[in-house]
Amino acid sequence: MPRSKFASLGRQSREVTLEHVRKSLLIVNPVGELNMNRAILASLFSFALTTLAASAAELDYPKQVFDAVYLSEDAKTGSHTMRMVSDGKGHMRMESNANGMKSTSIMDYPNKVCTTLMETQKMAIKMPLTSNGKAQITDEASAKKENAKSLGQKTVNGHPCHGYEHVEPSGTSRIWIGDDIHYMVRSEAITPNGTIVMDLKSWSTTVPSPDLFIVPSGYKEMKMPVGSN
């Protein structure tokens, strides 16, 4: 599965990749604790596509506080909602609801750990955040560093935006950053396997509860083996 250069398209952070998710599911599946079905995989893969937190080697996470809801549309997996919450201090929470299956990931950038919560199984799978060595595109300067071209200005989903595009062998990525919120408003990943579009539906700057960034009680924690990422 190709990765994009843009924050919204799975390149972010010391990013959690689809391979991380696949391996974590395979690790627990043999002991009968988890069945890897398409709904869960599609839901977790949405996190890989939308981990908008730290793309640079120095873990450049969002410094602003926000609670955002996006609608993701994919011809193969259909439409589903995703919620992203940031405390502005290096902690993010991503929730995805696809085909009635809810998945949650908690990103702890200071400690370089991503925890994926499997609610049905009451499991918390911890994985290291790994760098892809690419910077997050948030403005004209960062776009130039990544050799992305400007798409100009326009209003997207009610927000004044600047857009950027990057073309590589795996496909074309486009992202629109809100001038008012300084974060992604819309993204498109166009690849031979299809097109994935994400649109911002709501944005709040209400300070989130610290409880959103910790593993709930009653969950069994599992860690990815060293070198599995």
C-alpha positions in Angstrom: 0.0 0.0 0.0 1.6 3.3 -1.1 2.2 6.0 1.5 1.6 9.7 0.8 3.8 12.6 1.6 1.1 14.5 3.2 0.0 14.5 6.8 -3.4 13.4 6.0 -2.3 10.6 3.9 -0.5 8.4 6.2 2.9 9.8 6.2 2.8 11.6 9.4 4.4 10.8 12.3 6.8 8.6 13.1 3.9 7.1 11.5 1.8 4.1 12.3 1.7 2.2 9.0 -0.6 -0.5 7.7 2.2 -3.0 8.2 2.3 -2.1 11.9 -1.4 -2.8 12.2 -1.2 -6.0 10.1 1.6 -7.4 12.2 -0.1 -6.5 15.5 -3.2 -8.3 14.4 -1.3 -11.3 13.3 0.5 -11.5 16.6 -2.6 -11.7 18.7 -4.7 -13.8 16.2 -2.8 -17.1 16.7 -3.7 -17.2 20.4 -7.3 -16.9 19.6 -7.8 -13.4 21.2 -8.6 -11.6 18.0 -10.0 -12.3 14.6 -8.5 -10.1 11.8 -11.6 -9.2 9.7 -11.9 -6.6 7.0 -13.9 -4.2 9.1 -11.2 -3.9 11.8 -8.4 -3.8 9.3 -10.2 -1.0 7.3 -10.8 0.9 10.4 -7.2 0.7 11.6 -5.9 1.5 8.2 -7.8 4.7 8.4 -5.5 5.7 11.2 -2.5 5.0 9.0 -4.0 7.3 6.5 -4.9 10.0 8.9 -2.2 10.1 11.6 -1.8 13.9 11.4 0.6 14.2 14.2 4.3 14.0 13.6 5.9 13.5 10.3 9.4 14.8 10.9 12.2 12.9 12.5 12.0 15.2 15.5 8.3 14.3 16.1 6.7 17.5 15.1 3.3 17.0 16.6 0.4 19.6 16.5 0.8 22.3 19.0 -2.8 23.4 19.0 -5.7 22.0 21.0 -8.5 20.7 18.8 -11.3 18.1 18.4 -12.0 17.4 14.8 -14.3 15.1 12.9 -13.6 14.0 9.3 -15.5 12.0 6.8 -13.4 9.6 4.8 -14.6 8.2 1.5 -13.0 5.2 -0.2 -14.5 3.3 -3.1 -13.4 0.0 -1.5 -14.3 0.5 2.1 -17.1 3.1 1.7 -17.6 6.1 3.9 -16.8 6.3 7.6 -16.1 9.0 10.2 -12.9 9.7 12.0 -12.3 11.8 15.0 -8.9 13.4 15.9 -8.2 15.0 19.2 -5.1 16.9 20.3 -4.1 18.3 23.6 -1.4 20.4 22.0 1.2 18.7 24.2 2.1 15.7 22.1 -0.9 13.5 22.8 -3.4 12.7 20.1 -6.4 10.4 19.9 -7.8 9.0 16.6 -11.2 7.2 16.5 -12.6 5.5 13.4 -16.0 4.0 12.9 -16.2 1.8 9.8 -18.9 -0.7 9.0 -20.1 -0.5 12.6 -16.6 -1.4 13.9 -15.0 1.2 16.2 -11.2 1.5 16.6 -9.1 3.9 18.6 -5.5 4.9 18.6 -3.7 7.0 21.2 -0.5 8.7 20.1 2.1 9.6 22.7 4.8 11.6 20.9 7.0 12.5 23.8 7.4 8.8 24.6 7.2 7.7 21.0 4.4 5.2 21.5 1.2 4.5 19.7 -1.5 2.4 21.5 -4.3 0.8 19.5 -7.4 0.0 21.5 -9.5 -3.0 20.5 -12.8 -2.4 22.3 -14.4 -5.7 21.7 -11.4 -7.7 22.8 -10.5 -5.2 25.6 -6.9 -5.2 24.3 -4.4 -2.4 24.0 -1.6 -3.0 21.4 1.4 -0.8 22.0 3.7 0.0 19.0 6.7 2.3 18.6 6.2 5.4 16.5 8.7 5.2 13.7 10.0 8.0 11.5 9.6 8.2 7.7 12.0 11.1 7.7 9.6 13.5 5.9 8.3 16.8 7.0 4.7 17.7 7.4 3.3 20.1 4.9 1.5 23.0 6.5 2.4 26.0 4.5 4.3 27.3 1.4 7.7 26.9 3.0 7.3 23.3 4.1 5.7 22.5 0.7 8.8 23.7 -1.1 11.0 21.5 1.1 9.0 18.5 0.0 9.0 19.6 -3.7 5.2 20.0 -3.6 3.5 22.5 -5.9 1.0 25.1 -4.7 -2.6 24.7 -5.8 -3.4 28.3 -4.8 -6.1 29.6 -2.5 -9.8 28.7 -2.3 -12.5 28.1 0.3 -12.9 24.4 1.2 -15.6 23.1 3.5 -16.2 26.7 4.7 -12.6 27.4 5.5 -10.1 29.7 3.6 -7.4 27.4 2.5 -4.1 27.0 0.7 -3.6 23.8 -1.3 -0.5 21.7 -2.2 0.1 18.7 -4.5 2.8 16.1 -4.7 3.2 13.6 -7.4 5.2 10.4 -7.0 5.3 7.0 -8.6 2.8 5.6 -6.1 0.2 8.3 -6.9 -0.8 11.9 -6.4 -1.5 13.5 -3.1 -3.3 16.8 -2.5 -4.0 18.6 0.8 -5.8 21.8 1.7 -4.7 23.5 4.9 -7.1 25.9 6.6 -5.6 29.4 7.0 -7.9 29.9 10.0 -7.2 26.6 11.8 -3.7 25.8 10.4 -4.7 22.1 9.9 -6.0 19.8 7.2 -9.4 20.6 5.8 -9.4 18.2 2.9 -7.1 15.6 1.5 -7.0 13.4 -1.6 -4.9 10.3 -2.2 -5.1 9.2 -5.9 -3.4 5.9 -6.6 -3.8 3.0 -9.0 -5.8 1.2 -6.2 -8.4 4.0 -6.0 -9.0 7.4 -4.5 -9.3 8.2 -0.8 -10.8 11.6 0.2 -11.1 13.1 3.7 -13.2 16.2 4.5 -13.3 18.1 7.7 -16.9 18.2 9.1 -16.4 19.8 12.5 -13.7 21.6 14.4 -13.6 22.6 18.1 -10.9 24.1 20.3 -12.4 22.8 23.6 -9.7 21.5 25.9 -10.0 17.6 25.9 -10.2 15.5 29.0 -6.8 13.9 29.9 -8.7 10.6 30.1 -8.9 10.5 26.3 -5.1 9.8 26.1 -4.8 6.9 28.5 -5.6 3.2 28.3 -9.0 2.5 30.0 -9.0 0.2 33.0 -9.7 -3.5 32.2 -7.7 -3.6 29.0 -5.0 -6.2 28.5 -1.8 -4.5 27.2 0.4 -6.1 24.5 3.6 -4.7 23.1 5.0 -5.1 19.6 8.3 -7.1 19.6 11.4 -5.0 19.0 12.2 -4.8 15.3 8.6 -5.7 14.3 8.0 -2.3 12.9 
